[in-house]
Amino acid sequence: MKLETYDFNSMGCELAGQASRGKNWPVVYLIHNQQEMYVGETNSFQNRFRQHLDNPERASLTTISFIDDEEFNKSAILDIEQGLIRLCGADGKFVLQNKNAGQSGMHNYFQREKYEKKIPEIWEELSKAKLTSHAYDELVNSNLFKYSPYTTPTEEQNDVCYSVMKQILESLQNGKSGTSIVYGSAGTGKTIVAINLVYTLTNILLMNVDDDIDESDKWQKLIKEWKMYVRASGLPKIAFVVPMQSLNATLSDVFYDVGGKQMQEIVISPYRIAKEKYDIVIVDESHRLKKRKSLAGGFEFKMFDECCESLGLDPKTSNQLEWIVQQSRHRVLFYDPSQSIKPADINPAEYNNVIQGTFIQRNTLLSQMRCLGGSDYIDYIKSIFNLENIPKKVFGDYDIKVFDDVDQMVQAIKAKDREIGLCRNLAGYAWKWVTKGQTAQQIVAGNLFDIVIGSYRYYWNTTDKNWILSPNAVNEIGCVHTSQGYDLNIVGLIFGNEIDWDERRNCFIINEKEFYDTKVKMDSPELQIQQHIINAYKVMMTRGIKGCYMYACNPGMQKFLKKWF
């Protein structure tokens, strides 16, 4: 494999035709100047080179390179093109001229794993040519890579995107209030689909679909219909609502890096929705939308009441989903009720009550994309915490361990973080946040701590914004509020003193005195508190892409974990 480079002009095009694989061979190529880049693939480099020279959008570009590899085939270059677009988008050295993520990364093909392993090697070659700013390992753990709008959806995700795009268009055309619900458990790619929809809808006029389309291609037909609608009615006004504060900040930063302030302003909190109406509102993690119960404090209660009053709604009975329905022509709700972790989260009955007056269309994501344990692992977690009598399972290469010593687990996670990055320790909210407001330096200097387990001392996360990637995160303990919605490579999870298991009765025992999330405890019945605690642990157990390490403070809970893992 090597990188062949030419001036982006007619002379360069003639020279490219003389290369051994400059004609009639599948290649991936990059065209760039000092600020911008375009990434593409072709079966005939010289012909595609010539076409780009005639394209006014490429007029400012000065240099073109193609990746010469005797083992490339059409399926491989489609995959590699998509991977490089995503990496270059996250790297940030160049502004990408690409309007989408490439043609396909959705299908399997012979020796796909072999070709995927070429991508880090290609990135190294690009680094030698000074076409990158960051190392491969650093990029793949970054938020901009994980939440990139250049991520090509799987076939299932692509089908859901298509269905929802069609549902939105029909809703806008017929003037009916429409609701698309996308169901999906943790790790099925709800956030990626939501980002893909936002990016596609905001760039609809830039999509490369000619009037002379392939009528058998449903996507081409749909994009053409959308372009006709937009030309007649104008671009729809879009909002991307992300209820969780930390994830909202993360995605806001990602959208800014991808499209500047204009794209960043699309990402809003539910409290912004009351200020103006939208054609389309896409809501990630819609199970975290709130009602007026156990809010964060007096200021949030005040904001909630003001939003209700501005919309003519009763604060005592209204909720944020009702605001969204009132302020949008069509809304897309990504939903998993099993990830509801606070009393403030609207429950399924309240959820259905709000949307029942709209035209509802339901979509489902089933395939597990995050976790190497697959959908079986996610279903297994649900079953064992529902106390079902099922056979014990193993999950192949998914790295699951139950530790007898909590510090051995904490140190194992730190070692894994040094090896593969993005490994963090989390815990249930079973200790007071004594160090709240202190910096890591202040905590260390003052010998402060929050979590005491035997002779071991730890402290909670020192930031609640993008904690996962904060500089000292590996030395801290996070919780469900700083990890929900994020991916880790391996998670270390401490089950606190608030939860135990009675083997004889086969039931969980909740000790509310050892549980310190006051917002969950406030005005909540015992069974609801138990369900929120269990939901939080299930959420944290599904954060790890490659594995989950566990330790329980109570002997009964430790026995429960060892029974199943």
C-alpha positions as CSV (number, residue, x, y, z in Angstrom):
1,M,0.0,0.0,0.0
2,K,1.3,3.5,-0.8
3,L,0.0,7.0,-1.3
4,E,0.3,8.4,-4.9
5,T,0.1,12.3,-5.0
6,Y,-0.4,14.7,-7.9
7,D,-1.1,18.4,-8.5
8,F,-4.8,18.9,-9.0
9,N,-4.6,20.1,-12.6
10,S,-4.7,18.7,-16.1
11,M,-1.1,17.8,-16.1
12,G,-1.5,15.9,-12.8
13,C,-4.5,14.1,-14.4
14,E,-2.3,12.9,-17.3
15,L,0.4,11.7,-15.0
16,A,-2.2,9.8,-12.8
17,G,-3.2,7.8,-15.9
18,Q,0.3,6.5,-16.2
19,A,0.3,5.0,-12.6
20,S,0.0,1.2,-12.4
21,R,-3.4,1.5,-10.8
22,G,-4.5,4.9,-12.1
23,K,-7.1,3.4,-14.4
24,N,-9.5,0.5,-14.0
25,W,-8.7,-0.3,-10.4
26,P,-10.7,0.5,-7.1
27,V,-9.1,3.2,-5.1
28,V,-9.9,5.7,-2.4
29,Y,-8.6,9.3,-3.0
30,L,-8.3,12.7,-1.2
31,I,-8.4,16.1,-2.8
32,H,-7.3,19.1,-0.7
33,N,-5.8,22.5,-0.2
34,Q,-4.5,23.9,3.1
35,Q,-8.0,24.2,4.6
36,E,-10.4,21.9,2.8
37,M,-10.6,18.3,1.7
38,Y,-12.8,16.0,-0.3
39,V,-12.7,12.2,0.2
40,G,-14.0,9.8,-2.4
41,E,-13.8,6.4,-4.0
42,T,-13.8,5.2,-7.7
43,N,-13.0,2.3,-10.0
44,S,-11.2,4.5,-12.4
45,F,-9.0,7.2,-10.7
46,Q,-8.0,9.2,-13.9
47,N,-11.7,9.4,-15.1
48,R,-12.9,10.6,-11.6
49,F,-9.9,13.0,-11.4
50,R,-11.1,14.5,-14.8
51,Q,-14.7,14.9,-13.5
52,H,-13.6,16.7,-10.4
53,L,-11.5,19.1,-12.4
54,D,-14.8,20.1,-14.1
55,N,-16.6,20.5,-10.8
56,P,-16.7,24.2,-9.6
57,E,-16.9,23.0,-6.0
58,R,-13.4,21.6,-6.3
59,A,-11.9,24.7,-7.9
60,S,-10.0,25.8,-4.8
61,L,-8.4,22.4,-4.2
62,T,-4.7,22.0,-5.2
63,T,-3.5,18.5,-4.5
64,I,-4.9,15.0,-5.1
65,S,-3.7,11.6,-3.7
66,F,-5.0,8.1,-4.1
67,I,-4.3,5.1,-2.0
68,D,-2.7,2.4,-4.1
69,D,-3.3,-1.1,-2.8
70,E,-3.3,-4.3,-4.9
71,E,-5.8,-6.0,-2.6
72,F,-8.6,-3.4,-2.9
73,N,-12.0,-4.3,-4.2
74,K,-15.3,-2.3,-4.6
75,S,-16.8,-3.3,-1.3
76,A,-13.6,-2.6,0.6
77,I,-13.1,0.9,-0.9
78,L,-16.7,1.9,0.1
79,D,-15.9,0.9,3.6
80,I,-12.6,2.6,3.7
81,E,-14.0,5.8,2.1
82,Q,-16.6,5.9,4.9
83,G,-14.0,5.3,7.6
84,L,-11.7,8.0,6.3
85,I,-14.6,10.6,5.9
86,R,-15.5,9.9,9.6
87,L,-11.9,10.1,10.7
88,C,-11.1,13.3,8.8
89,G,-14.3,14.9,10.1
90,A,-13.2,14.1,13.7
91,D,-9.6,15.1,13.1
92,G,-10.4,18.7,12.2
93,K,-7.3,19.5,10.2
94,F,-9.5,20.1,7.1
95,V,-13.0,21.2,6.6
96,L,-14.7,18.4,4.6
97,Q,-16.5,19.3,1.3
98,N,-18.3,15.9,1.6
99,K,-22.0,16.3,2.1
100,N,-22.6,12.8,3.3
101,A,-20.7,9.8,4.8
102,G,-20.0,8.0,1.5
103,Q,-22.1,5.5,-0.2
104,S,-22.1,2.5,2.0
105,G,-20.7,1.0,5.1
106,M,-23.8,-1.1,5.8
107,H,-23.1,-4.5,4.2
108,N,-20.9,-7.4,5.0
109,Y,-18.4,-8.8,2.5
110,F,-15.6,-11.3,2.2
111,Q,-12.7,-10.6,4.6
112,R,-14.3,-7.3,5.8
113,E,-12.3,-7.5,9.1
114,K,-9.0,-7.6,7.1
115,Y,-9.9,-4.5,5.2
116,E,-11.1,-2.6,8.3
117,K,-7.6,-3.2,9.8
118,K,-6.1,-1.4,6.8
119,I,-7.8,1.9,8.0
120,P,-5.3,2.6,10.9
121,E,-2.5,1.7,8.4
122,I,-3.8,4.2,5.9
123,W,-4.2,6.8,8.6
124,E,-0.5,6.3,9.5
125,E,0.4,6.9,5.8
126,L,-1.7,10.1,5.8
127,S,0.0,11.2,9.0
128,K,3.4,10.8,7.3
129,A,2.2,13.0,4.5
130,K,1.1,15.6,7.1
131,L,-2.6,15.3,6.2
132,T,-3.7,14.6,9.8
133,S,-3.5,16.3,13.2
134,H,-4.3,13.5,15.6
135,A,-3.3,9.9,16.1
136,Y,-5.8,7.1,15.1
137,D,-6.2,5.8,18.7
138,E,-6.9,9.3,20.0
139,L,-9.5,10.0,17.3
140,V,-11.6,6.8,17.7
141,N,-12.1,7.6,21.4
142,S,-13.2,11.2,20.7
143,N,-16.7,12.5,20.9
144,L,-16.5,14.0,17.4
145,F,-15.7,10.5,16.0
146,K,-18.4,8.7,18.1
147,Y,-21.1,11.2,17.3
148,S,-20.0,12.1,13.8
149,P,-22.7,12.9,11.3
150,Y,-20.4,11.2,8.8
151,T,-21.1,7.8,10.4
152,T,-22.8,5.6,7.9
153,P,-25.8,3.8,9.4
154,T,-26.3,0.1,9.4
155,E,-28.9,-1.4,7.1
156,E,-31.4,-1.4,10.0
157,Q,-30.6,2.1,11.0
158,N,-30.8,3.2,7.4
159,D,-34.2,1.7,7.0
160,V,-35.4,3.6,10.1
161,C,-33.9,6.8,8.8
162,Y,-35.7,6.3,5.5
163,S,-39.1,5.5,7.2
164,V,-38.8,8.5,9.5
165,M,-37.8,10.9,6.7
166,K,-40.8,9.7,4.7
167,Q,-43.1,10.0,7.8
168,I,-42.0,13.6,8.3
169,L,-42.5,14.6,4.7
170,E,-46.0,13.2,4.6
171,S,-46.8,15.0,7.9
172,L,-45.6,18.3,6.5
173,Q,-47.3,17.9,3.2
174,N,-50.7,17.0,4.6
175,G,-50.6,19.5,7.5
176,K,-51.4,16.9,10.2
177,S,-49.6,16.9,13.6
178,G,-47.3,13.9,13.3
179,T,-45.2,11.8,15.8
180,S,-42.6,9.3,14.8
181,I,-41.4,7.1,17.8
182,V,-38.1,5.2,17.5
183,Y,-37.9,2.5,20.1
184,G,-34.5,1.0,20.9
185,S,-32.6,-0.3,23.9
186,A,-29.2,0.8,25.0
187,G,-26.6,0.5,22.2
188,T,-28.9,0.2,19.2
189,G,-27.7,3.5,17.8
190,K,-30.6,5.9,18.6
191,T,-28.3,8.9,19.0
192,I,-26.5,8.1,15.7
193,V,-29.8,7.8,13.9
194,A,-31.0,11.1,15.4
195,I,-27.8,12.9,14.4
196,N,-28.0,11.4,10.9
197,L,-31.6,12.7,10.5
198,V,-30.7,16.2,11.7
199,Y,-27.7,16.4,9.4
200,T,-29.6,15.0,6.4
201,L,-32.5,17.3,6.9
202,T,-30.4,20.4,7.3
203,N,-28.3,19.6,4.2
204,I,-31.2,18.3,2.0
205,L,-30.6,20.8,-0.9
206,L,-27.0,19.8,-1.1
207,M,-27.7,16.1,-1.6
208,N,-26.4,14.9,-5.0
209,V,-29.6,13.7,-6.6
210,D,-30.3,14.6,-10.2
211,D,-33.7,14.9,-11.8
212,D,-32.9,11.8,-13.8
213,I,-32.9,9.3,-11.0
214,D,-32.9,5.6,-10.6
215,E,-36.6,4.9,-9.9
216,S,-35.7,1.7,-8.2
217,D,-33.6,3.5,-5.6
218,K,-36.0,4.5,-2.8
219,W,-33.5,6.9,-1.2
220,Q,-33.0,8.8,-4.5
221,K,-36.7,9.1,-4.9
222,L,-37.3,10.3,-1.4
223,I,-34.5,12.9,-1.5
224,K,-35.9,14.2,-4.8
225,E,-39.4,14.5,-3.2
226,W,-37.8,16.3,-0.2
227,K,-35.9,18.7,-2.5
228,M,-39.1,19.5,-4.4
229,Y,-40.9,20.2,-1.1
230,V,-38.1,22.4,0.2
231,R,-37.9,24.4,-3.1
232,A,-41.7,25.0,-2.9
233,S,-42.0,25.6,0.9
234,G,-38.6,26.5,2.1
235,L,-36.2,24.7,4.4
236,P,-38.1,23.3,7.5
237,K,-37.1,24.8,10.8
238,I,-35.5,22.1,12.9
239,A,-34.5,21.6,16.5
240,F,-32.6,18.8,18.1
241,V,-33.7,18.5,21.7
242,V,-31.3,16.7,24.1
243,P,-32.7,16.6,27.6
244,M,-29.6,15.5,29.5
245,Q,-27.4,18.5,30.3
246,S,-24.0,16.8,29.8
247,L,-24.9,15.0,26.6
248,N,-26.5,18.3,25.3
249,A,-23.2,20.1,25.9
250,T,-21.2,17.3,24.2
251,L,-23.5,17.2,21.1
252,S,-23.6,21.0,20.9
253,D,-19.7,21.0,20.7
254,V,-19.8,18.3,18.0
255,F,-22.3,20.2,15.9
256,Y,-20.2,23.3,16.2
257,D,-17.1,21.5,15.0
258,V,-19.0,20.0,12.1
259,G,-21.0,23.1,10.9
260,G,-20.2,26.1,13.0
261,K,-22.6,28.2,15.1
262,Q,-25.5,27.7,12.7
263,M,-25.4,23.9,13.3
264,Q,-24.7,24.3,17.0
265,E,-27.8,26.4,17.5
266,I,-30.0,23.5,16.3
267,V,-29.1,21.6,19.5
268,I,-31.3,22.9,22.3
269,S,-32.6,22.0,25.8
270,P,-36.3,21.3,26.4
271,Y,-36.6,24.7,28.1
272,R,-35.8,26.5,24.8
273,I,-38.7,24.8,23.0
274,A,-41.2,27.1,24.6
275,K,-39.7,30.2,23.0
276,E,-40.5,29.4,19.3
277,K,-42.3,27.0,17.0
278,Y,-40.5,24.5,14.8
279,D,-41.5,22.4,11.8
280,I,-39.5,19.4,13.0
281,V,-38.3,18.6,16.5
282,I,-36.0,15.5,17.0
283,V,-35.7,14.4,20.6
284,D,-32.9,12.1,21.7
285,E,-33.4,10.2,25.0
286,S,-37.0,11.3,25.1
287,H,-37.6,9.1,28.2
288,R,-35.6,11.8,30.1
289,L,-38.1,14.6,29.3
290,K,-39.4,16.0,32.6
291,K,-42.6,16.8,34.6
292,R,-42.8,19.2,37.5
293,K,-41.5,16.8,40.2
294,S,-38.1,16.4,42.0
295,L,-36.5,19.0,39.7
296,A,-32.9,20.2,40.3
297,G,-33.8,23.2,42.5
298,G,-35.8,26.4,42.8
299,F,-34.3,27.8,39.6
300,E,-35.4,24.8,37.5
301,F,-38.9,24.9,39.0
302,K,-39.1,28.6,38.1
303,M,-38.0,27.8,34.5
304,F,-40.5,25.0,34.2
305,D,-43.4,27.2,35.5
306,E,-42.5,30.1,33.1
307,C,-42.4,27.7,30.1
308,C,-45.8,26.3,31.0
309,E,-47.3,29.8,31.5
310,S,-45.9,31.1,28.2
311,L,-47.6,28.2,26.4
312,G,-50.9,28.5,28.4
313,L,-50.4,25.2,30.2
314,D,-50.9,24.2,33.8
315,P,-47.5,23.6,35.4
316,K,-49.0,21.0,37.8
317,T,-50.2,18.7,35.0
318,S,-48.0,19.6,32.0
319,N,-44.6,18.2,31.0
320,Q,-41.9,18.9,28.5
321,L,-43.3,16.4,25.9
322,E,-46.5,18.4,25.9
323,W,-44.5,21.5,25.1
324,I,-42.7,19.8,22.2
325,V,-46.0,18.6,20.7
326,Q,-47.5,22.1,21.0
327,Q,-44.5,23.7,19.4
328,S,-43.9,21.4,16.5
329,R,-45.6,20.2,13.3
330,H,-43.8,16.8,13.5
331,R,-41.7,15.4,16.2
332,V,-39.3,12.4,16.2
333,L,-39.0,10.7,19.7
334,F,-36.2,8.3,20.4
335,Y,-37.5,6.3,23.3
336,D,-36.5,3.5,25.8
337,P,-38.6,3.6,29.0
338,S,-36.2,1.2,30.8
339,Q,-33.6,4.0,30.8
340,S,-35.8,6.3,33.0
341,I,-33.8,6.9,36.1
342,K,-35.5,9.8,38.0
343,P,-39.0,10.6,39.3
344,A,-38.9,13.8,37.2
345,D,-38.9,11.6,34.0
346,I,-42.3,11.3,32.5
347,N,-43.7,7.7,32.8
348,P,-45.1,5.7,29.9
349,A,-48.7,6.4,30.8
350,E,-48.0,10.2,30.8
351,Y,-46.0,9.8,27.6
352,N,-48.8,8.1,25.7
353,N,-51.4,10.5,27.0
354,V,-49.6,13.4,25.5
355,I,-49.1,12.0,22.0
356,Q,-52.4,10.2,21.6
357,G,-54.0,13.1,19.8
358,T,-51.3,13.1,17.1
359,F,-50.8,10.8,14.1
360,I,-48.4,8.2,15.5
361,Q,-46.0,6.0,13.5
362,R,-43.7,3.6,15.3
363,N,-40.2,2.4,14.4
364,T,-37.9,0.0,16.1
365,L,-34.1,-0.5,16.3
366,L,-33.2,-4.0,17.4
367,S,-29.6,-4.7,16.5
368,Q,-27.0,-4.1,19.2
369,M,-24.3,-1.8,17.8
370,R,-22.4,-0.6,20.9
371,C,-21.8,-3.7,23.0
372,L,-19.7,-6.7,21.8
373,G,-21.8,-8.8,24.0
374,G,-24.6,-8.2,21.5
375,S,-28.3,-8.0,22.0
376,D,-28.1,-11.2,24.1
377,Y,-26.1,-9.3,26.7
378,I,-28.6,-6.5,26.9
379,D,-31.6,-8.9,27.1
380,Y,-29.7,-10.9,29.7
381,I,-29.2,-7.8,31.9
382,K,-32.9,-7.1,31.7
383,S,-33.9,-10.6,32.6
384,I,-31.6,-11.1,35.6
385,F,-32.7,-7.8,37.1
386,N,-36.3,-8.8,36.5
387,L,-35.3,-11.9,38.6
388,E,-36.3,-14.3,35.9
389,N,-35.3,-18.0,36.1
390,I,-33.1,-18.3,33.0
391,P,-29.9,-20.3,32.1
392,K,-26.6,-18.7,32.8
393,K,-24.9,-17.3,29.7
394,V,-21.4,-16.4,28.5
395,F,-20.7,-13.7,25.9
396,G,-17.7,-14.7,23.9
397,D,-15.0,-12.0,23.7
398,Y,-17.1,-9.5,25.9
399,D,-14.8,-9.0,28.9
400,I,-17.0,-9.6,32.1
401,K,-15.4,-9.9,35.5
402,V,-16.7,-9.8,39.1
403,F,-14.0,-8.7,41.5
404,D,-13.7,-9.6,45.2
405,D,-11.6,-6.5,45.9
406,V,-12.9,-3.1,44.8
407,D,-9.5,-1.6,44.4
408,Q,-8.3,-4.4,42.2
409,M,-11.2,-3.5,39.9
410,V,-10.5,0.2,40.0
411,Q,-6.8,-0.4,39.2
412,A,-7.7,-2.9,36.5
413,I,-9.8,-0.2,34.8
414,K,-6.9,2.2,35.1
415,A,-4.6,-0.3,33.4
416,K,-7.1,-1.0,30.7
417,D,-7.4,2.8,30.1
418,R,-3.7,3.0,29.6
419,E,-3.9,0.1,27.1
420,I,-7.0,1.0,25.0
421,G,-8.3,4.3,26.4
422,L,-11.8,5.3,27.5
423,C,-12.2,3.0,30.5
424,R,-13.9,4.5,33.5
425,N,-15.1,3.5,37.0
426,L,-18.8,4.2,37.9
427,A,-20.9,3.6,41.0
428,G,-24.4,3.8,42.3
429,Y,-25.3,6.9,44.3
430,A,-24.6,5.3,47.7
431,W,-22.2,8.0,49.0
432,K,-22.6,11.7,49.7
433,W,-20.9,14.1,47.3
434,V,-18.7,15.7,49.9
435,T,-16.2,17.1,47.4
436,K,-18.8,18.8,45.2
437,G,-17.5,22.0,43.8
438,Q,-13.8,21.1,44.5
439,T,-11.2,20.6,41.8
440,A,-9.1,17.5,41.5
441,Q,-6.1,19.5,42.8
442,Q,-8.0,20.8,45.8
443,I,-9.3,17.3,46.6
444,V,-5.8,15.8,46.5
445,A,-4.2,18.6,48.4
446,G,-6.9,18.4,51.1
447,N,-6.9,14.6,51.3
448,L,-10.6,14.7,50.7
449,F,-12.8,11.7,49.6
450,D,-16.4,10.7,49.0
451,I,-16.5,7.0,48.7
452,V,-15.2,4.8,51.5
453,I,-15.1,1.0,51.0
454,G,-13.0,-0.7,53.7
455,S,-9.6,1.0,53.7
456,Y,-10.1,2.4,50.2
457,R,-10.9,6.0,49.5
458,Y,-12.2,7.5,46.2
459,Y,-13.9,10.7,45.1
460,W,-16.8,11.4,42.7
461,N,-16.5,13.1,39.3
462,T,-15.2,16.7,39.6
463,T,-17.3,17.9,36.6
464,D,-20.7,17.0,35.3
465,K,-20.1,18.3,31.8
466,N,-18.4,15.8,29.4
467,W,-16.9,14.0,32.4
468,I,-16.0,10.9,30.4
469,L,-13.3,12.8,28.4
470,S,-12.2,15.2,31.2
471,P,-8.5,15.0,32.0
472,N,-8.7,13.4,35.4
473,A,-11.8,11.1,34.8
474,V,-9.8,7.9,35.1
475,N,-8.9,8.8,38.7
476,E,-12.5,9.6,39.7
477,I,-15.7,7.7,40.1
478,G,-18.6,8.7,37.8
479,C,-22.3,7.9,38.2
480,V,-25.3,7.3,35.9
481,H,-25.8,11.1,35.4
482,T,-22.3,11.6,34.0
483,S,-22.3,8.4,31.8
484,Q,-25.8,7.9,30.4
485,G,-25.8,8.4,26.6
486,Y,-22.0,7.9,26.4
487,D,-19.9,5.0,25.2
488,L,-16.9,3.5,27.2
489,N,-14.6,0.7,26.1
490,I,-14.7,-1.0,29.5
491,V,-16.8,0.1,32.5
492,G,-16.0,-0.7,36.1
493,L,-19.1,-0.6,38.2
494,I,-19.5,-0.5,42.0
495,F,-22.8,-1.6,43.4
496,G,-23.2,0.4,46.6
497,N,-24.6,-0.4,50.1
498,E,-28.1,0.8,48.9
499,I,-28.8,-2.4,47.1
500,D,-28.6,-6.1,48.2
501,W,-30.1,-9.4,47.2
502,D,-31.9,-11.9,49.4
503,E,-31.1,-15.3,47.9
504,R,-33.8,-17.2,49.9
505,R,-36.6,-14.9,48.7
506,N,-35.0,-14.0,45.4
507,C,-35.6,-10.3,45.8
508,F,-33.6,-7.1,45.9
509,I,-33.4,-5.2,49.2
510,I,-33.1,-1.4,49.0
511,N,-31.7,0.6,51.9
512,E,-32.9,4.1,51.3
513,K,-30.7,5.4,54.1
514,E,-27.7,4.4,52.0
515,F,-29.0,6.1,48.9
516,Y,-28.1,9.8,48.4
517,D,-29.8,10.9,45.2
518,T,-32.2,13.2,46.9
519,K,-34.1,14.0,43.7
520,V,-34.9,10.3,43.2
521,K,-36.0,9.9,46.8
522,M,-38.1,13.0,46.9
523,D,-41.9,12.3,47.1
524,S,-41.3,8.8,45.6
525,P,-42.9,5.5,46.8
526,E,-40.5,2.7,47.8
527,L,-41.2,0.6,44.7
528,Q,-40.5,3.5,42.4
529,I,-37.2,4.3,44.1
530,Q,-36.2,0.6,43.8
531,Q,-37.0,0.7,40.1
532,H,-35.0,3.9,39.5
533,I,-32.0,2.4,41.3
534,I,-32.1,-0.8,39.3
535,N,-32.6,1.1,36.0
536,A,-29.5,3.2,36.8
537,Y,-27.4,0.1,37.3
538,K,-28.7,-1.5,34.1
539,V,-27.8,1.7,32.2
540,M,-24.3,1.7,33.6
541,M,-23.8,-2.0,32.9
542,T,-24.5,-1.3,29.3
543,R,-22.0,1.6,28.8
544,G,-19.1,-0.7,28.0
545,I,-18.4,-1.6,24.3
546,K,-15.8,-4.2,25.2
547,G,-16.6,-5.2,28.7
548,C,-18.0,-4.7,32.2
549,Y,-16.1,-5.2,35.5
550,M,-18.2,-5.3,38.7
551,Y,-17.9,-5.3,42.5
552,A,-20.7,-5.2,45.1
553,C,-20.3,-3.8,48.6
554,N,-23.0,-6.1,50.1
555,P,-22.3,-9.8,50.2
556,G,-25.8,-10.8,48.9
557,M,-25.4,-8.5,45.9
558,Q,-21.9,-9.9,45.3
559,K,-23.3,-13.4,45.3
560,F,-26.0,-12.3,42.9
561,L,-23.4,-11.0,40.4
562,K,-21.3,-14.2,40.7
563,K,-24.4,-16.3,40.2
564,W,-24.9,-14.8,36.7
565,F,-21.4,-13.8,35.6
